[in-house]
């Protein structure tokens, strides 16, 4: 049994990266002594309920995490969630524990870091040195220096959540990681004939998730003569209170839009298993956890034609779109043709993910050459 530190900047956004963190803690906690280092204020029990996991590990937070989180949330409404800054802050705290010999290995579930011990790093999308590809904003270079990340550590096994993300990592660091798709288990559902002719959009209610675009898309499909409705399902962080209010007003003005926030796992799976269509509106998804859940529930899924979600949907042009207008046309054609689900529902199951993470941790602890 090894002593493993799992590093995750914040679990308060409750997105796909956070699901990966909880699954990593579950997978490793069963065989190692695990401590989760995070700036998150969320309770582990609540996150287990949300992500249908059974992570039972120690949690270590820096002093002042609660007021720091509130301050960062307040700033996020103007400048974004500042995840690289959160990672840099967590890095300063975690390093004190990693340097004193308390841990054999660090596992980052929130992108690349430079810990003082061997590591396994799961990259959802690179967070540092983004200026090398013309992204990241003016502060990214500062956070990269504070975190001490110039290159991927030689003693790090690095994996990415999709082939698309792996290509971005290679552009920045000159080293292409392997791919371990996130965990998404099959979701039970009703027979196709018994399902409602409606759409479900799952994900944080936030500008980057284009929640209002989903409303516009389904509205356009209705204008083409299809009697469909839309369920918007997702948490709403304090950082995006203004945008959340706009979504609330849009839903209230349309009887066919149903907004559900902070639903439990049973309710989410009931919605996915009882509806025919899943819709994602966010382009350049690094993987597309929600899209994978639509597939796992036996739905016909639609998504933008960029990012890892293209891999999830097998590159099918009749399920991908480039704009709101293109989405309306693509979905209209699919509904008129009687589209049915074709993707395998168990492709991304959690047992596969747990085995892949445990193997990489085992190999890193054994000192094998990093991936």
C-alpha positions as CSV (number, residue, x, y, z in Angstrom):
1,X,0.0,0.0,0.0
2,X,1.4,3.4,-1.1
3,X,0.8,6.8,0.3
4,X,-0.9,8.8,-2.5
5,X,-1.8,12.5,-2.6
6,X,-4.6,13.4,-5.1
7,X,-4.4,17.0,-6.1
8,X,-7.6,18.8,-7.4
9,X,-7.9,22.6,-7.4
10,X,-11.6,22.8,-6.8
11,X,-14.6,20.5,-6.7
12,X,-17.1,23.4,-6.3
13,X,-17.9,23.6,-10.1
14,X,-19.2,20.0,-10.1
15,X,-18.3,19.3,-13.7
16,X,-16.7,16.4,-15.5
17,X,-13.2,17.0,-14.1
18,X,-14.7,16.7,-10.6
19,X,-16.3,13.3,-11.5
20,X,-12.9,12.1,-12.6
21,X,-11.4,13.2,-9.3
22,X,-14.0,11.3,-7.3
23,X,-13.6,8.2,-9.4
24,X,-9.8,8.3,-9.0
25,X,-10.2,8.6,-5.2
26,X,-12.5,5.6,-5.3
27,X,-10.2,3.6,-7.5
28,X,-7.1,4.3,-5.5
29,X,-8.6,4.5,-2.0
30,X,-9.5,0.8,-2.3
31,X,-5.8,-0.2,-2.5
32,X,-3.7,2.8,-1.2
33,X,-3.6,5.3,1.6
34,X,-5.1,8.4,-0.1
35,X,-5.4,12.0,0.9
36,X,-7.2,14.5,-1.3
37,X,-5.7,18.0,-1.4
38,X,-8.2,20.6,-2.6
39,X,-9.4,24.2,-2.3
40,X,-13.0,22.9,-2.5
41,X,-15.6,23.6,0.1
42,X,-17.9,20.8,-1.1
43,X,-18.5,17.8,1.2
44,X,-17.2,14.5,0.0
45,X,-20.5,12.8,0.8
46,X,-22.4,15.3,-1.3
47,X,-20.0,14.8,-4.2
48,X,-20.3,11.0,-3.9
49,X,-24.1,11.3,-4.2
50,X,-23.8,13.6,-7.2
51,X,-21.4,11.4,-9.1
52,X,-22.6,8.0,-7.9
53,X,-19.1,7.2,-6.5
54,X,-17.9,5.7,-3.2
55,X,-14.7,7.7,-2.5
56,X,-13.7,7.4,1.1
57,X,-10.4,9.3,1.6
58,X,-9.0,12.0,3.9
59,X,-9.4,15.6,2.7
60,X,-6.8,18.2,3.3
61,X,-7.6,21.9,2.7
62,X,-5.4,25.0,3.2
63,X,-6.3,27.3,6.1
64,X,-8.8,30.0,4.9
65,X,-10.2,27.9,2.1
66,X,-13.8,29.1,2.7
67,X,-13.1,32.9,2.4
68,X,-10.6,32.3,-0.4
69,X,-13.2,30.4,-2.3
70,X,-15.8,33.1,-1.8
71,X,-13.4,35.7,-3.1
72,X,-12.4,33.7,-6.2
73,X,-16.1,33.0,-6.9
74,X,-16.9,36.7,-6.7
75,X,-14.1,37.5,-9.1
76,X,-15.0,34.7,-11.5
77,X,-18.2,36.5,-12.6
78,X,-15.9,39.1,-14.2
79,X,-12.7,37.2,-15.1
80,X,-13.7,33.5,-15.2
81,X,-13.0,30.8,-12.6
82,X,-9.2,31.2,-12.6
83,X,-8.5,27.5,-12.4
84,X,-4.7,27.9,-13.0
85,X,-4.6,30.4,-10.1
86,X,-6.4,28.0,-7.9
87,X,-4.0,25.2,-8.9
88,X,-1.0,27.5,-8.1
89,X,-2.4,28.3,-4.7
90,X,-3.1,24.6,-4.0
91,X,0.4,23.7,-5.2
92,X,2.1,26.0,-2.6
93,X,0.1,24.3,0.1
94,X,0.5,20.7,-1.1
95,X,4.3,21.0,-1.7
96,X,4.9,21.4,2.1
97,X,3.4,17.9,2.6
98,X,4.9,16.3,-0.4
99,X,8.4,17.4,0.4
100,X,8.5,15.9,3.9
101,X,8.4,12.3,2.8
102,X,4.7,11.8,3.7
103,X,3.7,10.6,0.2
104,X,5.1,8.2,-2.3
105,X,3.2,9.6,-5.3
106,X,1.1,12.5,-6.4
107,X,-1.9,12.1,-8.7
108,X,-3.2,15.3,-10.3
109,X,-6.8,15.1,-11.5
110,X,-6.9,18.7,-12.6
111,X,-4.2,18.9,-15.3
112,X,-0.5,19.4,-15.3
113,X,1.6,20.2,-12.2
114,X,5.2,20.0,-11.1
115,X,5.2,18.2,-7.8
116,X,8.4,17.3,-5.9
117,X,7.6,13.5,-6.1
118,X,6.8,11.1,-9.0
119,X,3.3,11.7,-10.3
120,X,0.4,10.5,-12.5
121,X,-1.3,13.5,-14.2
122,X,-4.7,13.5,-15.8
123,X,-5.1,16.4,-18.2
124,X,-8.6,17.6,-19.1
125,X,-7.1,20.6,-20.9
126,X,-3.7,22.1,-20.3
127,X,-3.8,24.9,-17.7
128,X,-0.3,26.4,-18.0
129,X,1.9,27.8,-20.8
130,X,-1.1,28.4,-23.0
131,X,0.6,31.4,-24.5
132,X,2.6,28.9,-26.6
133,X,-0.6,28.3,-28.6
134,X,-2.0,31.8,-28.4
135,X,-4.5,31.1,-25.5
136,X,-4.7,31.7,-21.8
137,X,-4.8,35.4,-21.3
138,X,-2.3,37.8,-19.9
139,X,-2.1,36.2,-16.4
140,X,-1.5,32.6,-17.5
141,X,2.2,33.1,-17.8
142,X,2.3,34.4,-14.2
143,X,0.3,31.4,-12.9
144,X,2.6,29.1,-14.8
145,X,5.7,30.6,-13.2
146,X,4.1,30.5,-9.7
147,X,3.2,26.8,-10.1
148,X,6.7,26.1,-11.5
149,X,5.5,24.4,-14.6
150,X,7.7,24.9,-17.7
151,X,7.6,21.3,-19.0
152,X,5.9,18.0,-18.2
153,X,8.1,16.4,-15.4
154,X,10.3,13.6,-16.5
155,X,9.0,11.4,-13.7
156,X,5.4,12.0,-14.5
157,X,3.0,9.6,-16.3
158,X,0.6,11.9,-18.2
159,X,-2.7,10.9,-19.7
160,X,-5.4,13.0,-21.4
161,X,-9.2,12.6,-21.5
162,X,-9.4,12.5,-25.3
163,X,-7.2,12.3,-28.4
164,X,-8.1,15.9,-29.1
165,X,-6.8,17.0,-25.7
166,X,-3.7,14.9,-26.2
167,X,-2.9,16.8,-29.4
168,X,-3.2,20.1,-27.6
169,X,-0.8,18.8,-24.9
170,X,1.7,17.8,-27.6
171,X,1.5,21.3,-29.2
172,X,2.4,22.9,-25.9
173,X,4.9,20.5,-24.4
174,X,6.2,18.4,-27.3
175,X,5.0,15.2,-25.7
176,X,1.8,13.5,-26.5
177,X,0.2,11.6,-23.6
178,X,-1.8,8.5,-23.8
179,X,-5.6,8.6,-23.6
180,X,-7.9,7.4,-20.8
181,X,-11.5,8.4,-21.4
182,X,-13.4,9.5,-18.3
183,X,-15.8,7.0,-16.6
184,X,-19.4,6.9,-17.7
185,X,-21.4,3.8,-16.8
186,X,-24.4,2.6,-18.8
187,X,-27.6,4.2,-17.6
188,X,-30.9,2.2,-17.6
189,X,-33.6,3.4,-19.8
190,X,-37.1,2.8,-21.2
191,X,-37.7,1.2,-24.6
192,X,-37.4,3.6,-27.5
193,X,-41.1,3.6,-28.2
194,X,-42.0,4.6,-24.7
195,X,-39.5,7.5,-24.4
196,X,-40.6,11.2,-24.5
197,X,-39.9,13.1,-27.7
198,X,-37.8,15.6,-25.8
199,X,-34.3,16.8,-25.3
200,X,-32.1,16.8,-22.1
201,X,-29.2,19.2,-21.8
202,X,-26.9,18.4,-18.8
203,X,-24.1,20.5,-17.4
204,X,-23.3,23.5,-15.3
205,X,-25.4,26.5,-16.1
206,X,-22.7,28.8,-17.3
207,X,-21.7,30.9,-20.3
208,X,-19.0,28.5,-21.5
209,X,-21.6,25.7,-21.6
210,X,-23.8,27.8,-23.9
211,X,-27.0,26.9,-22.0
212,X,-29.0,29.6,-23.7
213,X,-27.9,28.3,-27.1
214,X,-29.6,25.0,-26.2
215,X,-32.8,26.8,-25.7
216,X,-32.4,28.6,-29.0
217,X,-31.7,25.3,-30.8
218,X,-34.7,23.5,-29.5
219,X,-36.8,26.5,-30.2
220,X,-35.7,26.4,-33.8
221,X,-36.5,22.7,-34.0
222,X,-40.0,23.4,-32.7
223,X,-40.3,26.1,-35.4
224,X,-39.6,23.3,-38.0
225,X,-42.8,21.6,-36.8
226,X,-41.5,19.1,-34.2
227,X,-43.4,18.9,-30.9
228,X,-40.4,18.6,-28.6
229,X,-39.4,20.0,-25.2
230,X,-36.2,20.6,-23.3
231,X,-35.0,19.8,-19.8
232,X,-32.0,21.9,-18.7
233,X,-30.3,20.0,-15.8
234,X,-27.3,21.3,-14.0
235,X,-25.8,23.0,-11.0
236,X,-25.4,26.7,-10.9
237,X,-22.3,28.1,-9.2
238,X,-22.2,31.4,-7.5
239,X,-19.7,32.6,-10.1
240,X,-22.3,32.9,-12.8
241,X,-25.3,34.3,-11.0
242,X,-26.1,36.8,-13.7
243,X,-26.1,34.2,-16.5
244,X,-28.1,31.8,-14.4
245,X,-30.8,34.5,-14.0
246,X,-31.0,34.9,-17.8
247,X,-31.5,31.2,-18.1
248,X,-34.2,31.3,-15.5
249,X,-36.0,34.0,-17.3
250,X,-35.7,32.2,-20.6
251,X,-37.2,29.0,-19.1
252,X,-40.0,30.9,-17.4
253,X,-41.0,32.5,-20.7
254,X,-41.3,29.1,-22.5
255,X,-43.7,26.4,-21.3
256,X,-41.6,23.8,-23.2
257,X,-38.4,24.5,-21.2
258,X,-38.0,22.8,-17.8
259,X,-35.1,24.0,-15.6
260,X,-34.0,21.6,-12.9
261,X,-31.0,22.5,-10.7
262,X,-29.1,20.4,-8.2
263,X,-31.0,17.2,-9.0
264,X,-29.9,13.9,-7.5
265,X,-28.5,11.1,-9.5
266,X,-31.7,9.1,-9.5
267,X,-33.6,12.1,-11.0
268,X,-30.9,12.7,-13.6
269,X,-30.8,9.1,-14.7
270,X,-34.6,9.0,-14.8
271,X,-34.6,12.0,-17.2
272,X,-31.9,10.5,-19.4
273,X,-33.5,7.1,-19.5
274,X,-37.0,8.5,-20.4
275,X,-36.1,10.9,-23.2
276,X,-35.0,10.3,-26.8
277,X,-32.5,13.1,-27.4
278,X,-29.5,14.6,-25.7
279,X,-28.1,18.0,-26.7
280,X,-24.8,19.6,-25.9
281,X,-24.2,23.2,-27.0
282,X,-20.6,23.8,-25.9
283,X,-18.0,23.8,-28.6
284,X,-14.5,22.5,-28.0
285,X,-15.5,20.2,-25.2
286,X,-12.3,18.6,-24.0
287,X,-14.1,15.2,-23.7
288,X,-17.8,15.7,-23.4
289,X,-19.0,13.9,-20.2
290,X,-22.6,14.9,-20.8
291,X,-22.5,13.6,-24.4
292,X,-21.1,10.3,-23.2
293,X,-23.9,10.1,-20.6
294,X,-26.5,10.6,-23.4
295,X,-24.9,7.7,-25.3
296,X,-24.7,5.6,-22.1
297,X,-28.5,6.2,-21.6
298,X,-29.4,5.0,-25.1
299,X,-30.2,8.5,-26.4
300,X,-29.5,10.0,-29.8
301,X,-26.9,12.7,-29.0
302,X,-26.1,15.9,-30.8
303,X,-23.1,18.1,-30.2
304,X,-20.8,20.7,-31.8
305,X,-18.3,19.4,-34.3
306,X,-15.2,20.2,-32.2
307,X,-13.3,18.8,-29.3
308,X,-13.4,15.3,-27.7
309,X,-17.1,15.0,-28.2
310,X,-16.5,14.3,-31.8
311,X,-14.7,11.1,-30.7
312,X,-17.6,10.2,-28.4
313,X,-20.0,10.4,-31.3
314,X,-17.7,8.5,-33.7
315,X,-17.3,11.5,-35.9
316,X,-20.8,11.2,-37.3
317,X,-21.6,14.3,-39.4
318,X,-25.3,13.7,-38.9
319,X,-25.0,14.2,-35.2
320,X,-22.6,17.1,-35.2
321,X,-23.1,20.8,-35.9
322,X,-21.1,24.0,-36.3
323,X,-23.6,26.7,-35.2
324,X,-27.0,27.2,-33.7
325,X,-28.5,27.4,-37.2
326,X,-26.6,24.3,-38.3
327,X,-27.8,22.5,-35.2
328,X,-31.4,23.2,-36.0
329,X,-31.0,21.8,-39.5
330,X,-29.0,18.7,-38.4
331,X,-31.6,17.9,-35.7
332,X,-34.5,18.5,-38.0
333,X,-33.1,16.1,-40.5
334,X,-32.4,13.4,-37.9
335,X,-35.9,13.6,-36.4
336,X,-37.6,13.4,-39.8
337,X,-35.5,10.4,-40.7
338,X,-36.5,8.6,-37.4
339,X,-32.9,8.6,-36.0
340,X,-32.2,5.8,-33.5
341,X,-29.2,5.4,-31.1
342,X,-26.3,3.4,-32.5
343,X,-23.3,4.0,-30.2
344,X,-22.4,1.2,-27.7
345,X,-23.6,2.2,-24.2
346,X,-20.9,0.6,-22.1
347,X,-17.9,2.0,-24.0
348,X,-16.7,4.3,-21.2
349,X,-17.7,2.3,-18.1
350,X,-16.0,3.1,-14.7
351,X,-14.4,-0.4,-14.2
352,X,-12.3,0.3,-17.4
353,X,-11.3,3.7,-16.0
354,X,-10.5,2.4,-12.5
355,X,-8.3,-0.4,-14.0
356,X,-6.5,2.1,-16.2
357,X,-5.7,4.5,-13.4
358,X,-4.6,1.8,-11.0
359,X,-2.3,0.3,-13.7
360,X,-0.6,3.7,-14.3
361,X,-0.2,4.3,-10.6
362,X,1.3,0.8,-10.1
363,X,3.7,1.3,-13.0
364,X,4.8,4.7,-11.7
365,X,5.4,3.4,-8.2
366,X,7.5,0.6,-9.7
367,X,9.6,3.1,-11.5
368,X,8.8,2.1,-15.0
369,X,9.3,4.6,-17.8
370,X,6.5,7.1,-17.8
371,X,3.9,7.1,-20.5
